[in-house]
Amino acid sequence: MTASDNKRLALHAFHEFAKGNVDVLRTVLHEDFVEHSPGNPSGRDAFIEFITQAPVAGAQLDLRRVVADDTYVVMHYLMSTPRGDHAPHRTTHPAVRPGRRAGAPQMDATRRHP
């Protein structure tokens, strides 16, 4: 795949997920997907099960920039939740307190499976 193809596929999945379509992850994650965030499970099915229960599933995702080449796609986005007590699971920002709107910059890098 070209950088353009990779970017198009990643953007489609991002926007679908942002609209609440968690099933789109089944079309873009390999079955032995590896998650590198501590505490998050690896494997497509385990990760999807986890992510459907995580605050990101209901968060607003504001895409800021996308960088792609023939192998990787990196997406930088702001993830925000309606209330601070449902803050993104990896947020340690001091502004995240119960009852307040929470926002956290996120960066995800994905690699095409050979």
Buried (B, 14 or more C-beta within 10 A) or exposed (E): EEBEEBBBBBBEBBEBBBEEEBEBBEEBBEEEBEBEEEEBBEBBEEBBEBBEEBBBEEBEBEEEEBEBEEEBBBBBBBBBBEEBEBBBBBBEBEEBEEEBEBBBEBEEEBEBEE
